């Protein structure tokens, strides 16, 4: 590598918590010119999304010289947060969401954006548990963290628990809103069958669905009056 050449490094990450929230861990692989380094850490109490974020942050913070870094993560929350520009928008809004609530995991999003400024970073989403060798290895490393004896405290999550009223999210109303249970962006889904319940004068044309924990949220705007006949349609 010449003095002016910027190294190209691949960063593979995974994180999780059992249960969610619960004991957490993340795994990281840094790969450069065929050489790899592995890392993992465990936490006493945290969430899936915090561990996914922490994995990327930790990996980037290990790189001590400016580099072109390609991140591979199976977390839509992390990848879309950067690629779709959500984190940048939150930063411009001083990390305040609608109704004056703070953005969840603000401490880690701030830290991620800060360390990204030191490198040229691109993000790629990979499907988890689908045979991707590095992703599978990171999952093993994350589980080592979860089950390790010397787990650390996630101070950011403990702060959230102490000040939860300032982080309460607005109603789940549209795609991209964060699931209240796991903070994953929800998607819009329509029921396969719309059954009219006896003595009920409305039905829901669609609902919001969390692809991570499978939570469902009924949306007031999707409520429709029952047509005459009370039939399936």
SERO-4910 file (N, C-alpha, C, O; in steps of 0.05 Angstrom, whole numbers):
BEGIN
 pado doro    nc1    nc2    nc3   cac1   cac2   cac3    cc1    cc2    cc3    oc1    oc2    oc3
  Unk    A     17    -24      0      0      0      0     18     25      0     35     27     17
  Unk    A     13     43    -19     28     68    -20     18     87      1     -2     82     14
  Unk    A     34    109      5     27    128     26     -1    140     22    -15    146     41
  Unk    A     -8    144     -4    -33    158    -10    -57    138    -15    -79    147    -19
  Unk    A    -51    113    -14    -72     93    -19    -89     89      7    -79     86     29
  Unk    A   -116     89      3   -134     85     25   -141     55     26   -151     45      6
  Unk    A   -137     41     48   -143     13     49   -173      8     47   -189     24     57
  Unk    A   -181    -14     34   -209    -22     33   -213    -46     52   -201    -67     48
  Unk    A   -229    -41     72   -234    -61     93   -263    -69     93   -281    -53     90
  Unk    A   -268    -95     96   -295   -105     99   -301   -110    129   -285   -122    143
  Unk    A   -325   -101    137   -333   -104    165   -359   -120    165   -380   -111    154
  Unk    A   -359   -143    178   -382   -160    181   -391   -159    210   -375   -161    229
  Unk    A   -417   -156    215   -427   -152    242   -453   -167    247   -468   -174    229
  Unk    A   -458   -173    272   -483   -184    281   -487   -179    311   -467   -176    325
  Unk    A   -511   -177    320   -516   -172    348   -544   -182    356   -561   -187    338
  Unk    A   -548   -187    381   -574   -196    390   -576   -196    420   -557   -190    435
  Unk    A   -601   -202    429   -606   -202    458   -626   -226    463   -643   -231    447
  Unk    A   -622   -239    486   -639   -262    494   -647   -259    523   -631   -261    541
  Unk    A   -674   -254    528   -694   -246    508   -690   -218    499   -668   -206    504
  Unk    A   -708   -206    485   -705   -178    476   -726   -160    489   -750   -162    482
  Unk    A   -718   -143    509   -692   -138    520   -683   -161    538   -699   -177    548
  Unk    A   -656   -163    541   -645   -183    558   -614   -183    555   -602   -163    549
  Unk    A   -602   -206    561   -573   -208    558   -566   -204    529   -580   -215    511
  Unk    A   -545   -189    523   -539   -183    496   -510   -188    489   -493   -191    506
  Unk    A   -505   -188    463   -477   -191    453   -475   -184    424   -495   -184    410
  Unk    A   -451   -179    415   -447   -174    387   -421   -188    378   -403   -193    394
  Unk    A   -420   -193    352   -396   -205    340   -387   -188    316   -404   -178    302
  Unk    A   -361   -187    312   -350   -170    291   -327   -185    277   -311   -198    290
  Unk    A   -326   -182    251   -303   -192    235   -293   -169    218   -308   -157    203
  Unk    A   -267   -163    220   -254   -143    202   -237   -159    183   -221   -176    191
  Unk    A   -240   -153    157   -225   -168    137   -210   -148    118   -222   -130    108
  Unk    A   -184   -154    115   -167   -137     98   -147   -154     84   -130   -167     97
  Unk    A   -149   -155     58   -130   -170     41   -127   -199     50   -105   -210     52
  Unk    A   -150   -211     56   -150   -240     64   -144   -245     93   -147   -268    101
  Unk    A   -137   -225    108   -132   -229    137   -156   -219    152   -168   -199    146
  Unk    A   -163   -234    173   -187   -228    189   -181   -226    218   -163   -240    229
  Unk    A   -195   -208    232   -194   -206    261   -223   -209    271   -241   -197    260
  Unk    A   -226   -223    293   -252   -228    305   -254   -215    332   -235   -215    348
  Unk    A   -278   -205    339   -283   -193    365   -311   -200    374   -329   -205    358
  Unk    A   -315   -201    400   -342   -203    411   -343   -190    439   -322   -189    453
  Unk    A   -366   -181    447   -371   -170    474   -399   -177    483   -417   -182    466
  Unk    A   -403   -178    509   -429   -184    520   -438   -163    540   -422   -149    552
  Unk    A   -465   -160    542   -477   -140    560   -498   -153    577   -512   -171    569
  Unk    A   -501   -142    601   -520   -153    621   -549   -149    612   -565   -167    615
  Unk    A   -556   -125    603   -583   -119    595   -583    -99    573   -572    -77    575
  Unk    A   -595   -106    550   -595    -89    527   -617    -99    508   -634   -114    516
  Unk    A   -616    -90    482   -635    -98    462   -621   -107    437   -597   -102    433
  Unk    A   -636   -121    420   -625   -130    394   -613   -107    378   -591   -107    369
  Unk    A   -630    -85    376   -621    -63    359   -597    -49    370   -580    -40    354
  Unk    A   -594    -47    396   -571    -34    407   -546    -51    402   -524    -40    397
  Unk    A   -549    -77    403   -526    -94    397   -518    -93    367   -494    -95    361
  Unk    A   -538    -91    350   -532    -89    321   -517    -63    316   -497    -62    301
  Unk    A   -526    -41    328   -512    -16    325   -484    -17    337   -465     -7    325
  Unk    A   -482    -28    361   -456    -29    375   -436    -45    359   -412    -38    359
  Unk    A   -445    -66    346   -427    -82    330   -413    -65    308   -389    -67    305
  Unk    A   -429    -50    294   -418    -33    273   -399    -11    285   -377     -7    274
  Unk    A   -408      1    306   -392     22    319   -365     11    328   -344     22    323
  Unk    A   -366    -12    342   -342    -24    352   -323    -31    330   -299    -25    331
  Unk    A   -333    -43    308   -316    -50    286   -302    -26    273   -279    -26    268
  Unk    A   -318     -4    269   -306     20    257   -286     33    276   -266     44    267
  Unk    A   -291     31    302   -272     44    321   -246     29    323   -226     39    333
  Unk    A   -245      4    313   -219    -11    313   -201     -2    290   -177     -8    291
  Unk    A   -212     12    271   -196     20    247   -183     46    253   -197     67    256
  Unk    A   -157     47    255   -142     70    265   -133     89    243   -122    110    249
  Unk    A   -136     81    218   -129     99    196   -152    102    177   -169     84    176
  Unk    A   -154    124    163   -176    129    145   -178    106    125   -158     98    113
  Unk    A   -202     95    121   -205     72    103   -232     73     89   -251     87     97
  Unk    A   -233     59     67   -258     53     54   -269     28     67   -257      6     64
  Unk    A   -292     30     80   -303      8     95   -330     -1     84   -348     16     81
  Unk    A   -332    -26     77   -358    -37     69   -369    -53     92   -357    -73    100
  Unk    A   -392    -45    102   -405    -58    124   -426    -78    114   -442    -71     97
  Unk    A   -426   -101    126   -446   -122    119   -461   -128    145   -449   -138    164
  Unk    A   -487   -123    146   -503   -127    169   -530   -139    161   -540   -133    140
  Unk    A   -541   -156    178   -568   -167    173   -590   -150    187   -613   -159    188
  Unk    A   -583   -127    197   -602   -110    211   -613    -88    193   -598    -70    185
  Unk    A   -639    -91    186   -652    -70    170   -652    -44    186   -650    -22    174
  Unk    A   -655    -46    212   -655    -22    229   -630     -6    225   -632     19    222
  Unk    A   -607    -19    225   -582     -5    223   -577      5    194   -571     28    189
  Unk    A   -580    -14    175   -574     -7    147   -593     14    136   -584     34    124
  Unk    A   -619     11    141   -638     31    131   -634     58    146   -639     79    135
  Unk    A   -627     56    171   -623     81    187   -602     99    174   -604    123    175
  Unk    A   -582     87    161   -561    102    147   -569    107    118   -569    129    108
  Unk    A   -575     85    103   -580     87     75   -604    103     68   -604    119     49
  Unk    A   -625    101     84   -650    116     79   -648    144     91   -666    161     87
  Unk    A   -627    151    105   -623    178    115   -637    184    140   -639    208    148
  Unk    A   -648    164    154   -663    170    179   -645    182    200   -652    202    212
  Unk    A   -621    170    204   -603    180    225   -595    209    219   -593    226    238
  Unk    A   -588    215    194   -580    242    187   -603    262    192   -599    284    202
  Unk    A   -628    254    186   -651    271    191   -655    275    221   -661    297    230
  Unk    A   -652    253    237   -655    256    266   -634    275    277   -639    291    295
  Unk    A   -609    274    266   -588    291    276   -595    320    270   -591    338    287
  Unk    A   -605    325    246   -613    353    238   -636    363    256   -639    387    260
  Unk    A   -652    345    266   -674    352    283   -667    352    313   -684    352    331
  Unk    A   -640    351    318   -630    351    346   -640    327    361   -644    328    386
  Unk    A   -645    305    347   -652    279    359   -679    280    373   -684    266    393
  Unk    A   -697    298    363   -724    301    374   -744    291    353   -743    301    330
  Unk    A   -761    272    361   -781    262    343   -807    279    347   -807    298    363
  Unk    A   -828    271    332   -853    285    336   -863    283    364   -856    265    379
  Unk    A   -878    303    373   -888    305    400   -866    309    421   -871    306    445
  Unk    A   -842    317    411   -821    324    430   -806    301    442   -790    305    461
  Unk    A   -810    276    433   -796    253    444   -768    250    433   -763    257    410
  Unk    A   -750    239    449   -723    234    440   -722    210    422   -738    191    425
  Unk    A   -704    210    403   -699    187    386   -688    164    402   -670    167    418
  Unk    A   -699    140    399   -689    116    413   -661    110    404   -654    113    380
  Unk    A   -644    102    422   -616     95    417   -600    119    406   -581    116    391
  Unk    A   -608    143    415   -595    167    406   -565    166    411   -549    175    395
  Unk    A   -557    156    434   -528    155    441   -512    139    421   -490    146    414
  Unk    A   -523    117    411   -509    100    392   -510    111    364   -490    109    349
  Unk    A   -532    122    356   -534    135    330   -514    158    328   -501    161    307
  Unk    A   -512    174    349   -492    196    349   -464    185    346   -448    196    331
  Unk    A   -458    164    361   -431    153    361   -425    140    334   -402    142    324
  Unk    A   -445    128    321   -441    116    295   -435    138    274   -416    135    258
  Unk    A   -451    159    274   -447    180    254   -419    193    258   -406    200    239
  Unk    A   -411    196    283   -385    208    289   -362    191    278   -344    202    266
  Unk    A   -363    165    283   -341    148    274   -342    145    243   -321    140    231
  Unk    A   -366    146    231   -367    144    202   -354    168    188   -343    165    166
  Unk    A   -353    191    202   -340    215    190   -310    211    186   -298    225    171
  Unk    A   -299    191    200   -270    186    198   -263    168    174   -239    164    168
  Unk    A   -283    156    162   -278    137    140   -297    142    117   -314    159    118
  Unk    A   -294    126     96   -313    126     74   -328    100     76   -318     78     70
  Unk    A   -353    102     86   -368     78     94   -392     73     76   -407     92     71
  Unk    A   -395     49     67   -419     40     53   -431     16     68   -417      1     80
  Unk    A   -458     14     66   -472     -7     80   -486    -26     61   -497    -18     40
  Unk    A   -485    -51     68   -498    -72     52   -514    -90     72   -504    -99     92
  Unk    A   -540    -94     64   -556   -113     80   -553   -141     70   -553   -146     46
  Unk    A   -549   -160     89   -548   -188     81   -569   -203     97   -575   -196    120
  Unk    A   -581   -223     85   -602   -238     99   -589   -256    120   -571   -271    115
  Unk    A   -600   -254    145   -589   -270    166   -596   -299    165   -618   -306    154
  Unk    A   -579   -316    175   -584   -345    176   -590   -356    148   -608   -373    145
  Unk    A   -576   -346    128   -581   -355    101   -556   -366     88   -554   -366     63
  Unk    A   -537   -375    104   -513   -387     93   -490   -368     86   -470   -377     75
  Unk    A   -493   -343     93   -471   -324     89   -449   -329    110   -454   -326    134
  Unk    A   -426   -338    102   -406   -350    120   -398   -330    142   -397   -337    166
  Unk    A   -392   -305    135   -383   -286    155   -406   -278    174   -402   -274    198
  Unk    A   -430   -275    162   -453   -269    179   -458   -292    199   -465   -287    222
  Unk    A   -456   -316    190   -460   -339    208   -439   -339    230   -445   -345    253
  Unk    A   -414   -333    223   -393   -332    243   -398   -309    263   -393   -313    287
  Unk    A   -407   -286    253   -413   -264    272   -435   -271    291   -435   -263    314
  Unk    A   -455   -287    281   -476   -296    299   -465   -314    321   -474   -312    344
  Unk    A   -446   -331    314   -433   -348    334   -418   -331    355   -419   -335    379
  Unk    A   -404   -311    345   -389   -293    362   -408   -277    380   -402   -273    404
  Unk    A   -431   -268    369   -450   -253    385   -461   -270    408   -465   -261    430
  Unk    A   -466   -296    402   -476   -314    422   -454   -319    444   -461   -324    467
  Unk    A   -429   -319    436   -408   -321    456   -409   -297    475   -406   -300    499
  Unk    A   -415   -274    464   -418   -250    481   -442   -253    500   -440   -246    524
  Unk    A   -464   -262    489   -489   -265    505   -484   -284    529   -494   -279    551
  Unk    A   -469   -305    524   -465   -326    545   -438   -323    559   -431   -341    575
  Unk    A   -424   -301    555   -399   -297    569   -404   -290    598   -425   -280    605
  Unk    A   -384   -296    614   -386   -291    643   -382   -262    651   -394   -252    669
  Unk    A   -364   -249    636   -357   -221    643   -371   -201    625   -359   -188    608
  Unk    A   -397   -199    629   -413   -180    612   -412   -152    624   -409   -149    648
  Unk    A   -414   -132    607   -413   -105    615   -441    -93    618   -461   -106    611
  Unk    A   -442    -69    629   -467    -55    631   -471    -37    607   -453    -23    599
  Unk    A   -495    -38    595   -502    -20    574   -513      6    586   -537      8    591
  Unk    A   -495     25    591   -503     49    606   -524     65    591   -542     77    603
  Unk    A   -523     64    564   -543     79    548   -570     67    551   -590     82    553
  Unk    A   -573     41    553   -599     28    556   -609     33    585   -633     37    589
  Unk    A   -591     32    604   -599     37    632   -609     66    635   -628     71    650
  Unk    A   -597     85    620   -606    112    621   -634    114    608   -651    129    618
  Unk    A   -638     99    587   -665     99    574   -686     89    594   -708    101    596
  Unk    A   -680     68    609   -700     57    628   -706     77    650   -729     78    660
  Unk    A   -686     93    658   -690    113    679   -706    137    669   -718    151    685
  Unk    A   -705    142    644   -718    166    632   -737    159    610   -738    173    590
  Unk    A   -751    137    613   -766    125    591   -788    144    581   -796    143    558
  Unk    A   -798    162    599   -820    180    591   -811    199    569   -827    208    553
  Unk    A   -785    205    568   -775    223    547   -770    209    520   -766    223    500
  Unk    A   -772    183    520   -767    168    496   -792    155    484   -791    142    463
  Unk    A   -815    160    498   -840    147    488   -846    156    460   -845    179    453
  Unk    A   -852    136    443   -856    141    415   -885    150    409   -903    144    425
  Unk    A   -889    164    387   -916    170    378   -930    145    369   -918    124    367
  Unk    A   -956    148    363   -971    125    354   -959    113    329   -946    127    312
  Unk    A   -962     87    326   -953     73    302   -974     78    280   -996     67    281
  Unk    A   -967     95    261   -987    103    241   -979     98    212   -996     96    195
  Unk    A   -953     96    207   -944     94    179   -919     77    177   -906     72    197
  Unk    A   -913     68    153   -889     52    149   -864     68    157   -862     92    152
  Unk    A   -846     55    170   -822     68    180   -823     76    209   -802     81    221
  Unk    A   -847     79    220   -849     83    249   -837     59    263   -837     37    253
  Unk    A   -826     64    287   -811     43    301   -829     27    320   -844     38    335
  Unk    A   -827      1    318   -842    -17    335   -836    -11    364   -814     -6    372
  Unk    A   -857    -10    380   -854     -4    409   -839    -25    424   -827    -20    444
  Unk    A   -841    -50    414   -828    -72    428   -798    -75    422   -783    -80    440
  Unk    A   -791    -72    396   -763    -77    389   -750    -55    373   -727    -57    365
  Unk    A   -765    -33    367   -754    -10    353   -746    -16    324   -730     -1    312
  Unk    A   -758    -36    312   -754    -42    284   -774    -27    267   -798    -25    275
  Unk    A   -767    -15    244   -786     -1    227   -809    -20    218   -803    -42    209
  Unk    A   -833    -11    221   -856    -27    214   -862    -24    184   -854     -5    172
  Unk    A   -877    -44    174   -886    -44    146   -916    -45    145   -929    -54    164
  Unk    A   -927    -38    122   -956    -38    119   -965    -65    107   -953    -75     88
  Unk    A   -985    -77    119   -995   -102    109  -1026   -102    108  -1039    -88    124
  Unk    A  -1037   -117     89  -1066   -120     87  -1074   -148     95  -1060   -167     87
  Unk    A  -1096   -152    110  -1104   -179    117  -1112   -195     92  -1123   -184     74
  Unk    A  -1106   -221     93  -1113   -238     70  -1143   -240     68  -1154   -241     46
  Unk    A  -1157   -242     91  -1186   -243     91  -1196   -222    110  -1186   -218    132
  Unk    A  -1217   -208    102  -1229   -187    118  -1255   -198    128  -1276   -196    114
  Unk    A  -1256   -208    152  -1280   -219    163  -1295   -199    179  -1283   -186    197
  Unk    A  -1320   -196    173  -1337   -178    189  -1347   -192    214  -1361   -212    212
  Unk    A  -1340   -182    236  -1348   -194    262  -1376   -185    269  -1384   -161    266
  Unk    A  -1392   -203    278  -1420   -197    285  -1421   -174    305  -1407   -173    325
  Unk    A  -1440   -156    300  -1445   -133    316  -1422   -112    316  -1421    -94    333
  Unk    A  -1403   -116    298  -1381    -96    296  -1386    -79    271  -1391    -91    249
  Unk    A  -1385    -53    273  -1392    -36    251  -1368    -25    236  -1370     -6    221
  Unk    A  -1345    -38    239  -1321    -29    225  -1302    -52    221  -1304    -73    234
  Unk    A  -1283    -48    203  -1261    -67    199  -1236    -51    192  -1238    -27    187
  Unk    A  -1212    -64    192  -1188    -50    186  -1178    -58    158  -1173    -82    153
  Unk    A  -1175    -39    140  -1167    -44    113  -1138    -53    111  -1131    -69     94
  Unk    A  -1121    -43    130  -1093    -51    131  -1084    -47    160  -1098    -36    176
  Unk    A  -1060    -56    166  -1048    -52    192  -1018    -50    189  -1007    -56    168
  Unk    A  -1004    -41    210   -975    -40    210   -964    -65    224   -974    -74    244
  Unk    A   -942    -75    213   -932   -101    222   -902    -99    226   -887    -88    209
  Unk    A   -892   -109    248   -863   -110    253   -851   -135    242   -858   -157    251
  Unk    A   -833   -133    222   -821   -158    211   -802   -172    229   -793   -194    224
  Unk    A   -794   -159    251   -775   -171    270   -790   -187    292   -786   -211    294
  Unk    A   -806   -174    308   -820   -188    330   -848   -195    323   -862   -208    339
  Unk    A   -858   -187    299   -884   -195    289   -907   -181    304   -930   -192    304
  Unk    A   -902   -159    317   -923   -144    330   -941   -131    309   -932   -123    288
  Unk    A   -967   -129    315   -986   -116    297   -998    -91    310  -1003    -90    334
  Unk    A  -1001    -70    293  -1012    -45    303  -1036    -37    285  -1033    -33    261
  Unk    A  -1059    -34    297  -1082    -25    283  -1080      6    279  -1072     20    297
  Unk    A  -1087     15    255  -1085     43    248  -1112     55    245  -1129     45    230
  Unk    A  -1117     77    259  -1143     90    259  -1152     98    231  -1175     95    224
  Unk    A  -1133    108    215  -1141    116    188  -1148     92    170  -1161     96    149
  Unk    A  -1141     68    178  -1148     44    163  -1175     33    170  -1185     14    157
  Unk    A  -1188     45    190  -1214     35    198  -1236     43    178  -1238     66    171
  Unk    A  -1251     23    169  -1272     28    150  -1299     18    161  -1300     -1    176
  Unk    A  -1320     31    152  -1347     22    161  -1354     -4    147  -1346     -9    124
  Unk    A  -1368    -21    161  -1377    -47    151  -1399    -42    130  -1418    -28    135
  Unk    A  -1395    -53    106  -1416    -50     85  -1441    -66     92  -1440    -84    109
  Unk    A  -1462    -60     79  -1487    -76     84  -1483   -105     77  -1470   -111     57
  Unk    A  -1494   -123     93  -1492   -151     87  -1474   -167    105  -1478   -191    107
  Unk    A  -1455   -154    117  -1436   -167    136  -1425   -193    124  -1427   -214    135
  Unk    A  -1413   -189    100  -1402   -213     86  -1371   -211     85  -1359   -191     92
  Unk    A  -1359   -233     77  -1331   -233     72  -1325   -220     45  -1341   -224     27
  Unk    A  -1304   -205     43  -1298   -192     17  -1268   -188     15  -1259   -177     -6
***
